[in-house]
Amino acid sequence: MGDTSIRVSDEAKDRLDLHKREDESYEDVILRLTEGDKWAGFGVLSETDTETRAGLETMREELRAGTRDRIEESK
């Protein structure tokens, strides 16, 4: 596997710095943040099993749907 250099703006680097852990390289941060599992590496949910995270996602979608319904009813 080869290496590729990319340029990022100061703003992009600052944003990466906000997510960068002490023992991580920028490559590690980018890979973690772009992982298919959006909960991976984020706070308390980073160590939560997939089933629990799926349940939380379902609850979130149900709350959004309920909010949309109430907004539509109020129009």
DRENTORKOL-3810 file (N, C-alpha, C; in nm, 4 decimals):
REM DRENTORKOL-3810
@n.u->0.0847; n.v->-0.1169; n.w->0.0000; ca.u->0.0000; ca.v->0.0000; ca.w->0.0000; c.u->0.0895; c.v->0.1235; c.w->0.0000
@n.u->0.0654; n.v->0.2151; n.w->-0.0933; ca.u->0.1453; ca.v->0.3358; ca.w->-0.1040; c.u->0.0893; c.v->0.4484; c.w->-0.0209
@n.u->0.1618; n.v->0.5564; n.w->-0.0200; ca.u->0.1183; ca.v->0.6756; ca.w->0.0510; c.u->0.0796; c.v->0.7830; c.w->-0.0484
@n.u->-0.0183; n.v->0.8640; n.w->-0.0106; ca.u->-0.0611; ca.v->0.9779; ca.w->-0.0889; c.u->-0.0669; c.v->1.0980; c.w->0.0030
@n.u->-0.0155; n.v->1.2083; n.w->-0.0433; ca.u->-0.0239; ca.v->1.3317; ca.w->0.0343; c.u->-0.1467; c.v->1.4090; c.w->-0.0099
@n.u->-0.2159; n.v->1.4678; n.w->0.0870; ca.u->-0.3306; ca.v->1.5534; ca.w->0.0556; c.u->-0.3133; c.v->1.6852; c.w->0.1285
@n.u->-0.3664; n.v->1.7898; n.w->0.0691; ca.u->-0.3635; ca.v->1.9212; ca.w->0.1333; c.u->-0.5006; c.v->1.9472; c.w->0.1939
@n.u->-0.5002; n.v->2.0049; n.w->0.3113; ca.u->-0.6251; ca.v->2.0471; ca.w->0.3744; c.u->-0.6063; c.v->2.1905; c.w->0.4228
@n.u->-0.7154; n.v->2.2616; n.w->0.4308; ca.u->-0.7101; ca.v->2.3993; ca.w->0.4798; c.u->-0.6786; c.v->2.3993; c.w->0.6294
@n.u->-0.6419; n.v->2.5165; n.w->0.6790; ca.u->-0.6179; ca.v->2.5299; ca.w->0.8231; c.u->-0.7445; c.v->2.4953; c.w->0.9010
@n.u->-0.8597; n.v->2.5349; n.w->0.8467; ca.u->-0.9867; ca.v->2.5049; ca.w->0.9131; c.u->-1.0088; c.v->2.3536; c.w->0.9219
@n.u->-0.9815; n.v->2.2821; n.w->0.8127; ca.u->-0.9987; ca.v->2.1365; ca.w->0.8130; c.u->-0.9041; c.v->2.0717; c.w->0.9141
@n.u->-0.7803; n.v->2.1182; n.w->0.9193; ca.u->-0.6845; ca.v->2.0635; ca.w->1.0157; c.u->-0.7311; c.v->2.0919; c.w->1.1582
@n.u->-0.7825; n.v->2.2132; n.w->1.1820; ca.u->-0.8331; ca.v->2.2470; ca.w->1.3156; c.u->-0.9473; c.v->2.1543; c.w->1.3556
@n.u->-1.0334; n.v->2.1226; n.w->1.2593; ca.u->-1.1448; ca.v->2.0312; ca.w->1.2892; c.u->-1.0936; c.v->1.8913; c.w->1.3186
@n.u->-0.9938; n.v->1.8455; n.w->1.2432; ca.u->-0.9345; ca.v->1.7151; ca.w->1.2721; c.u->-0.8707; c.v->1.7154; c.w->1.4106
@n.u->-0.8058; n.v->1.8257; n.w->1.4452; ca.u->-0.7430; ca.v->1.8363; ca.w->1.5774; c.u->-0.8446; c.v->1.8204; c.w->1.6904
@n.u->-0.9678; n.v->1.8672; n.w->1.6684; ca.u->-1.0719; ca.v->1.8539; ca.w->1.7709; c.u->-1.1053; c.v->1.7074; c.w->1.7983
@n.u->-1.0892; n.v->1.6225; n.w->1.6973; ca.u->-1.1234; ca.v->1.4808; ca.w->1.7112; c.u->-1.0019; c.v->1.3932; c.w->1.7390
@n.u->-0.8841; n.v->1.4488; n.w->1.7212; ca.u->-0.7603; ca.v->1.3713; ca.w->1.7324; c.u->-0.7317; c.v->1.3360; c.w->1.8779
@n.u->-0.7081; n.v->1.2094; n.w->1.8995; ca.u->-0.6704; ca.v->1.1624; ca.w->2.0330; c.u->-0.5196; c.v->1.1708; c.w->2.0472
@n.u->-0.4735; n.v->1.1712; n.w->2.1693; ca.u->-0.3313; ca.v->1.1913; ca.w->2.1964; c.u->-0.2420; c.v->1.0906; c.w->2.1245
@n.u->-0.2877; n.v->0.9665; n.w->2.1140; ca.u->-0.2042; ca.v->0.8618; ca.w->2.0555; c.u->-0.2334; c.v->0.8361; c.w->1.9074
@n.u->-0.3092; n.v->0.9238; n.w->1.8423; ca.u->-0.3491; ca.v->0.9018; ca.w->1.7036; c.u->-0.2720; c.v->0.9897; c.w->1.6059
@n.u->-0.2538; n.v->0.9348; n.w->1.4877; ca.u->-0.2032; ca.v->1.0146; ca.w->1.3763; c.u->-0.3238; c.v->1.0740; c.w->1.3046
@n.u->-0.2994; n.v->1.1661; n.w->1.2124; ca.u->-0.4115; ca.v->1.2211; ca.w->1.1352; c.u->-0.4769; c.v->1.1116; c.w->1.0510
@n.u->-0.3969; n.v->1.0200; n.w->1.0020; ca.u->-0.4529; ca.v->0.9080; ca.w->0.9264; c.u->-0.5491; c.v->0.8274; c.w->1.0140
@n.u->-0.5096; n.v->0.8007; n.w->1.1380; ca.u->-0.5967; ca.v->0.7279; ca.w->1.2305; c.u->-0.7294; c.v->0.8009; c.w->1.2508
@n.u->-0.7226; n.v->0.9340; n.w->1.2662; ca.u->-0.8434; ca.v->1.0139; ca.w->1.2888; c.u->-0.9357; c.v->1.0041; c.w->1.1678
@n.u->-0.8801; n.v->1.0224; n.w->1.0487; ca.u->-0.9604; ca.v->1.0176; ca.w->0.9268; c.u->-1.0249; c.v->0.8810; c.w->0.9102
@n.u->-0.9489; n.v->0.7751; n.w->0.9323; ca.u->-1.0050; ca.v->0.6401; ca.w->0.9193; c.u->-1.1151; c.v->0.6153; c.w->1.0215
@n.u->-1.0937; n.v->0.6614; n.w->1.1452; ca.u->-1.1948; ca.v->0.6419; ca.w->1.2487; c.u->-1.3219; c.v->0.7195; c.w->1.2172
@n.u->-1.3063; n.v->0.8440; n.w->1.1735; ca.u->-1.4223; ca.v->0.9281; ca.w->1.1473; c.u->-1.4985; c.v->0.8874; c.w->1.0217
@n.u->-1.4327; n.v->0.8188; n.w->0.9319; ca.u->-1.4989; ca.v->0.7789; ca.w->0.8077; c.u->-1.5366; c.v->0.6318; c.w->0.8059
@n.u->-1.5230; n.v->0.5679; n.w->0.9193; ca.u->-1.5609; ca.v->0.4265; ca.w->0.9313; c.u->-1.7107; c.v->0.4123; c.w->0.9033
@n.u->-1.7508; n.v->0.3002; n.w->0.8475; ca.u->-1.8910; ca.v->0.2767; ca.w->0.8142; c.u->-1.9844; c.v->0.2869; c.w->0.9331
@n.u->-1.9377; n.v->0.2522; n.w->1.0502; ca.u->-2.0183; ca.v->0.2588; ca.w->1.1713; c.u->-2.0054; c.v->0.3980; c.w->1.2297
@n.u->-2.1103; n.v->0.4791; n.w->1.2168; ca.u->-2.0995; ca.v->0.6190; ca.w->1.2579; c.u->-2.0800; c.v->0.6378; c.w->1.4075
@n.u->-2.1083; n.v->0.5366; n.w->1.4883; ca.u->-2.0907; ca.v->0.5497; ca.w->1.6326; c.u->-1.9504; c.v->0.5110; c.w->1.6768
@n.u->-1.8747; n.v->0.4475; n.w->1.5913; ca.u->-1.7414; ca.v->0.4001; ca.w->1.6294; c.u->-1.6530; c.v->0.5175; c.w->1.6704
@n.u->-1.5893; n.v->0.5038; n.w->1.7831; ca.u->-1.4937; ca.v->0.6034; ca.w->1.8270; c.u->-1.5514; c.v->0.7289; c.w->1.8878
@n.u->-1.6811; n.v->0.7327; n.w->1.9140; ca.u->-1.7412; ca.v->0.8534; ca.w->1.9683; c.u->-1.7961; c.v->0.8278; c.w->2.1076
@n.u->-1.7296; n.v->0.8830; n.w->2.2048; ca.u->-1.7777; ca.v->0.8844; ca.w->2.3418; c.u->-1.8246; c.v->0.7512; c.w->2.3948
@n.u->-1.9309; n.v->0.7573; n.w->2.4711; ca.u->-1.9816; ca.v->0.6408; ca.w->2.5417; c.u->-2.0288; c.v->0.5310; c.w->2.4456
@n.u->-2.0752; n.v->0.5676; n.w->2.3277; ca.u->-2.1250; ca.v->0.4676; ca.w->2.2333; c.u->-2.0143; c.v->0.3961; c.w->2.1576
@n.u->-1.8903; n.v->0.4406; n.w->2.1707; ca.u->-1.7823; ca.v->0.3778; ca.w->2.0954; c.u->-1.7613; c.v->0.2327; c.w->2.1360
@n.u->-1.7919; n.v->0.1991; n.w->2.2584; ca.u->-1.7724; ca.v->0.0620; ca.w->2.3063; c.u->-1.9041; c.v->-0.0142; c.w->2.3175
@n.u->-2.0127; n.v->0.0429; n.w->2.2711; ca.u->-2.1442; ca.v->-0.0191; ca.w->2.2808; c.u->-2.1614; c.v->-0.1207; c.w->2.1691
@n.u->-2.2292; n.v->-0.2300; n.w->2.1998; ca.u->-2.2472; ca.v->-0.3328; ca.w->2.0983; c.u->-2.3398; c.v->-0.2845; c.w->1.9866
@n.u->-2.3298; n.v->-0.3506; n.w->1.8730; ca.u->-2.4037; ca.v->-0.3122; ca.w->1.7528; c.u->-2.5539; c.v->-0.3153; c.w->1.7744
@n.u->-2.6033; n.v->-0.4128; n.w->1.8488; ca.u->-2.7475; ca.v->-0.4243; ca.w->1.8729; c.u->-2.8011; c.v->-0.3025; c.w->1.9489
@n.u->-2.7287; n.v->-0.2588; n.w->2.0484; ca.u->-2.7711; ca.v->-0.1417; ca.w->2.1250; c.u->-2.7711; c.v->-0.0173; c.w->2.0379
@n.u->-2.6666; n.v->-0.0011; n.w->1.9569; ca.u->-2.6592; ca.v->0.1151; ca.w->1.8682; c.u->-2.7717; c.v->0.1124; c.w->1.7660
@n.u->-2.8070; n.v->-0.0060; n.w->1.7166; ca.u->-2.9180; ca.v->-0.0185; ca.w->1.6216; c.u->-3.0483; c.v->0.0228; c.w->1.6890
@n.u->-3.0659; n.v->-0.0163; n.w->1.8142; ca.u->-3.1845; ca.v->0.0220; ca.w->1.8894; c.u->-3.1926; c.v->0.1731; c.w->1.9084
@n.u->-3.0791; n.v->0.2350; n.w->1.9370; ca.u->-3.0764; ca.v->0.3802; ca.w->1.9515; c.u->-3.1096; c.v->0.4491; c.w->1.8192
@n.u->-3.0607; n.v->0.3951; n.w->1.7109; ca.u->-3.0916; ca.v->0.4512; ca.w->1.5788; c.u->-3.2403; c.v->0.4397; c.w->1.5484
@n.u->-3.3010; n.v->0.3273; n.w->1.5844; ca.u->-3.4453; ca.v->0.3090; ca.w->1.5647; c.u->-3.5235; c.v->0.4111; c.w->1.6460
@n.u->-3.4845; n.v->0.4303; n.w->1.7710; ca.u->-3.5519; ca.v->0.5298; ca.w->1.8556; c.u->-3.5395; c.v->0.6699; c.w->1.7957
@n.u->-3.4230; n.v->0.7016; n.w->1.7467; ca.u->-3.4008; ca.v->0.8328; ca.w->1.6867; c.u->-3.4916; c.v->0.8544; c.w->1.5662
@n.u->-3.5012; n.v->0.7542; n.w->1.4817; ca.u->-3.5868; ca.v->0.7646; ca.w->1.3634; c.u->-3.7341; c.v->0.7767; c.w->1.4020
@n.u->-3.7763; n.v->0.7023; n.w->1.5046; ca.u->-3.9150; ca.v->0.7112; ca.w->1.5508; c.u->-3.9454; c.v->0.8500; c.w->1.6067
@n.u->-3.8519; n.v->0.9067; n.w->1.6804; ca.u->-3.8704; ca.v->1.0418; ca.w->1.7339; c.u->-3.8805; c.v->1.1441; c.w->1.6209
@n.u->-3.7949; n.v->1.1287; n.w->1.5200; ca.u->-3.8005; ca.v->1.2202; ca.w->1.4060; c.u->-3.9344; c.v->1.2085; c.w->1.3330
@n.u->-3.9789; n.v->1.0863; n.w->1.3117; ca.u->-4.1061; ca.v->1.0646; ca.w->1.2419; c.u->-4.2207; c.v->1.1269; c.w->1.3217
@n.u->-4.2205; n.v->1.1073; n.w->1.4516; ca.u->-4.3242; ca.v->1.1647; ca.w->1.5367; c.u->-4.3236; c.v->1.3171; c.w->1.5321
@n.u->-4.2055; n.v->1.3746; n.w->1.5314; ca.u->-4.1935; ca.v->1.5201; ca.w->1.5237; c.u->-4.2461; c.v->1.5701; c.w->1.3898
@n.u->-4.2091; n.v->1.5017; n.w->1.2821; ca.u->-4.2590; ca.v->1.5408; ca.w->1.1493; c.u->-4.4113; c.v->1.5331; c.w->1.1448
@n.u->-4.4675; n.v->1.4268; n.w->1.2023; ca.u->-4.6140; ca.v->1.4110; ca.w->1.2035; c.u->-4.6816; c.v->1.5254; c.w->1.2787
@n.u->-4.6252; n.v->1.5606; n.w->1.3959; ca.u->-4.6841; ca.v->1.6700; ca.w->1.4739; c.u->-4.6748; c.v->1.8032; c.w->1.4011
@n.u->-4.5660; n.v->1.8248; n.w->1.3304; ca.u->-4.5517; ca.v->1.9485; ca.w->1.2535; c.u->-4.6565; c.v->1.9534; c.w->1.1421
@n.u->-4.6750; n.v->1.8424; n.w->1.0739; ca.u->-4.7739; ca.v->1.8364; ca.w->0.9664; c.u->-4.9159; c.v->1.8570; c.w->1.0200
@n.u->-4.9447; n.v->1.7992; n.w->1.1351; ca.u->-5.0788; ca.v->1.8132; ca.w->1.1960; c.u->-5.1062; c.v->1.9574; c.w->1.2384
@n.u->-5.0024; n.v->2.0286; n.w->1.2761; ca.u->-5.0216; ca.v->2.1644; ca.w->1.3258; c.u->-5.0389; c.v->2.2669; c.w->1.2133
@n.u->-5.0132; n.v->2.2253; n.w->1.0908; ca.u->-5.0246; ca.v->2.3193; ca.w->0.9772; c.u->-5.1686; c.v->2.3433; c.w->0.9396
END
